[in-house]
Amino acid sequence: MRILFILITALTLVACSSDGKRPNAELSEMEIYDKAVKAIDDENYFLAIETLQKLESRYPFGKYSEQAQLELIYAQFQAQELEGARASAERFIRLHPEHKQVDYAYYLKALTTYELGMSLVERYFADEQSMRDPQPARDAFQEFAELISRFPNSEYAVEARQRMIHLRDRLALHDVHVAHYYLKRHAYVAAANRGREIVETYQGTSQVGDGLAIMVEAYQLLEQNDLANKALTVLKTNFPDHPQLEGGQFTHSGWAQQDRKSIWNVITFGLID
């Protein structure tokens, strides 16, 4: 009797234990999905990713499959698995172009593209952002624009527009850096053209004034006085407080002087100037 009692007790404990923590293989589709959602709520994104991937492999056409794919994009983004998040977003858009939440996939795709183009330093220093390769910013801008074009009433459209404003400002600042480099290298025609591009392409950004100032400086150095005066008039009218206007007079930035070396400087490798 004692042995029988021990066996019954052991079997009962095992049964209770297995009911409390059943392996994923025994869980239903809804239970696996709920487990993934709880992991997301607990900010345990790596567990959520693992669980959602198991759910998709076990129930590829189940009731929760499409929602699980959206949750997977979000979990991968939060876990900074950015390449995976972008691939998952593109896959969802391709497989479910008419889904009622496909705009969310477009939004996360654009957001992931933006994040992929930023280094850790860039997240905290604006100048670092503007001096890096602008292509990821251009790609993200186009993807946010696509979201707004396809889904103008989306709940994500407002934030997408705000990010587009930031991206335009970043792209304009990048062109300012490029124009300053041209001035430094005495490529005045290229500097003037880049300044004009800033003015024409990035209206509404804070860099338009810089674009005009670059045009004025480059045209003056090229002795194209008519063009310089026209750009200066626009600068004075629209940006009277620009740093290169002192008492109504235009002052050069100094970029064009940085690489000017005397013959003695060249001969002595910089020891004498």
C-alpha positions in Angstrom: 0.0 0.0 0.0 2.8 2.4 0.9 4.5 1.8 -2.5 1.2 2.2 -4.3 0.5 5.5 -2.5 4.0 6.8 -3.4 3.4 5.9 -7.1 0.0 7.6 -7.2 1.5 10.7 -5.5 4.4 10.9 -8.0 2.1 10.5 -11.0 -0.2 13.2 -9.7 2.8 15.6 -9.2 4.1 14.9 -12.7 0.6 15.5 -14.2 0.2 18.8 -12.3 3.7 19.9 -13.3 3.1 19.1 -17.0 -0.3 21.0 -17.0 1.4 24.1 -15.6 4.3 24.1 -18.1 3.5 22.2 -21.2 6.1 22.3 -24.0 5.3 24.3 -27.1 4.7 21.1 -29.1 1.6 20.5 -27.0 0.3 24.1 -27.1 -2.6 25.2 -29.4 -2.2 28.0 -31.9 -4.0 30.5 -29.6 -1.8 29.5 -26.7 1.4 30.0 -28.6 0.2 33.4 -29.9 -0.8 34.5 -26.4 2.7 33.4 -25.1 4.3 35.6 -27.8 2.1 38.6 -27.0 2.9 38.3 -23.3 6.6 38.2 -24.2 6.2 41.4 -26.2 4.3 43.0 -23.3 7.1 42.0 -21.0 9.6 43.5 -23.5 11.2 40.0 -23.9 11.5 40.5 -27.6 13.9 37.6 -28.3 11.5 35.1 -26.7 8.7 36.7 -28.7 10.6 36.3 -31.9 11.4 32.7 -31.2 7.8 32.0 -30.3 6.3 33.8 -33.3 8.6 31.9 -35.6 7.5 28.6 -34.1 3.9 29.6 -34.5 4.4 30.4 -38.1 6.2 27.2 -38.9 3.5 25.1 -37.1 0.4 27.0 -38.2 1.4 28.8 -41.5 -2.2 29.2 -42.5 -3.8 29.5 -39.0 -6.1 32.0 -37.6 -3.3 34.0 -36.0 -0.7 33.7 -38.8 -1.1 37.2 -40.4 -1.3 39.0 -37.0 1.7 37.0 -35.9 3.7 38.2 -38.9 3.0 41.8 -37.9 4.0 41.1 -34.3 7.2 39.5 -35.6 8.1 42.7 -37.5 7.6 44.8 -34.4 9.5 42.4 -32.1 12.5 42.2 -34.5 12.5 46.0 -34.7 12.5 46.4 -31.0 15.2 43.8 -30.6 17.3 45.8 -33.2 17.3 42.8 -35.6 16.8 45.5 -38.3 17.7 43.4 -41.3 15.3 40.8 -40.2 12.5 43.3 -39.5 12.9 44.9 -42.9 12.8 41.5 -44.6 9.7 40.5 -42.6 8.0 43.8 -43.5 8.7 43.4 -47.2 7.4 39.8 -47.1 4.2 40.8 -45.3 3.6 43.6 -47.9 4.2 41.1 -50.7 1.9 38.4 -49.3 -0.9 40.6 -47.9 -1.1 43.8 -50.0 -4.8 44.2 -49.1 -4.5 43.5 -45.4 -6.3 46.1 -43.3 -3.0 46.7 -41.3 -0.6 46.6 -44.2 0.1 50.4 -43.7 1.7 49.3 -40.4 4.1 47.1 -42.3 5.0 50.0 -44.7 5.6 52.3 -41.7 7.9 49.8 -39.9 9.7 49.1 -43.2 10.5 52.8 -43.6 11.4 53.2 -39.9 13.8 50.2 -40.1 15.5 51.7 -43.2 16.0 54.9 -41.3 17.5 53.1 -38.3 19.8 51.0 -40.5 21.4 54.2 -41.8 22.3 55.5 -38.4 25.3 54.6 -36.3 25.4 54.9 -32.5 27.2 58.2 -32.7 24.7 59.6 -35.2 21.8 59.1 -32.8 23.2 61.8 -30.6 25.1 64.2 -32.8 23.3 65.9 -35.7 26.5 66.9 -37.5 27.6 63.3 -37.6 24.2 62.4 -39.2 24.5 65.0 -41.9 28.1 64.1 -42.9 27.4 60.4 -43.4 26.2 58.6 -46.6 22.8 60.2 -47.3 21.4 57.3 -49.3 19.7 55.5 -46.4 18.0 58.8 -45.5 16.9 59.2 -49.1 15.6 55.7 -49.1 13.7 56.2 -45.8 12.3 59.5 -47.1 10.9 57.7 -50.2 9.4 54.9 -48.2 7.7 57.3 -45.8 6.4 59.1 -48.8 5.1 55.9 -50.3 3.2 55.2 -47.0 1.5 58.6 -47.2 0.8 58.3 -50.9 -0.9 54.9 -50.5 -2.5 55.5 -47.1 -3.1 59.2 -46.6 -5.5 58.6 -43.8 -3.3 56.1 -42.0 -2.8 56.6 -38.3 0.9 56.5 -39.0 0.8 59.2 -41.7 1.3 62.1 -39.2 4.4 60.6 -37.7 5.7 59.7 -41.2 5.3 63.4 -42.2 7.2 64.5 -39.2 10.1 62.1 -39.9 10.1 63.3 -43.5 10.6 66.9 -42.3 13.6 65.7 -40.2 15.0 63.7 -43.1 14.7 66.7 -45.5 16.6 68.8 -43.0 19.3 66.2 -42.6 19.7 65.8 -46.4 19.9 69.6 -46.9 22.6 69.8 -44.1 24.5 67.1 -45.9 24.5 69.2 -49.1 25.7 72.2 -47.1 28.7 70.1 -45.9 29.4 69.1 -49.5 29.2 72.7 -50.7 31.7 73.8 -48.0 34.0 71.0 -49.1 33.8 72.4 -52.7 34.7 75.8 -51.4 37.6 74.4 -49.5 38.9 72.7 -52.6 38.3 75.9 -54.6 35.7 74.2 -56.8 33.6 77.3 -56.9 31.3 76.3 -59.8 30.4 73.1 -58.0 29.8 75.0 -54.8 27.5 77.4 -56.4 25.6 74.6 -58.1 25.2 72.8 -54.8 24.0 75.9 -53.1 21.4 76.5 -55.8 20.3 72.9 -55.4 19.8 73.4 -51.7 17.6 76.4 -52.3 15.5 74.8 -55.0 15.2 71.3 -53.5 14.9 72.0 -49.8 12.5 74.9 -49.5 11.2 75.2 -45.9 14.3 73.8 -44.3 16.7 75.9 -42.1 19.5 75.3 -44.6 18.0 77.5 -47.4 19.8 80.5 -46.0 23.1 78.6 -46.0 22.5 77.6 -49.6 22.1 81.3 -50.6 25.2 82.3 -48.7 27.2 79.6 -50.5 25.9 80.9 -53.8 26.9 84.5 -52.9 30.4 83.5 -51.8 31.0 81.1 -54.8 29.8 83.7 -57.3 31.9 86.4 -55.8 35.0 84.2 -55.9 34.2 83.5 -59.6 33.7 87.2 -60.1 30.2 86.6 -61.3 28.9 89.8 -59.7 25.4 89.9 -61.2 24.7 86.4 -59.9 26.3 87.1 -56.6 24.2 90.3 -56.1 21.0 88.5 -57.0 21.6 85.8 -54.5 22.7 88.3 -51.9 19.4 90.3 -52.3 17.4 87.2 -51.7 19.5 86.3 -48.7 19.1 89.8 -47.2 15.3 89.8 -47.8 14.5 86.3 -46.4 17.3 85.7 -43.9 18.4 89.1 -42.6 19.9 87.5 -39.4 22.1 85.0 -41.3 25.5 84.7 -39.6 27.3 85.8 -42.8 25.5 89.1 -42.8 27.1 91.6 -40.5 25.6 95.0 -40.5 24.0 94.3 -43.8 27.4 93.4 -45.3 28.2 89.9 -46.6 31.3 88.2 -45.1 32.9 85.1 -46.5 32.8 81.9 -44.5 36.5 81.3 -44.6 36.1 77.8 -46.1 37.8 78.9 -49.4 40.9 80.1 -47.4 41.5 76.8 -45.5 43.5 75.1 -48.2 45.4 78.2 -49.6 49.1 77.5 -49.0 52.1 79.7 -49.9 55.0 78.4 -52.0 57.1 78.3 -48.8 54.4 76.2 -47.1 54.5 73.6 -49.9 58.3 73.5 -50.2 58.8 73.0 -46.4 55.9 70.6 -46.0 54.0 73.0 -43.8 56.9 74.2 -41.5 56.9 77.7 -43.0 54.0 79.8 -44.3 
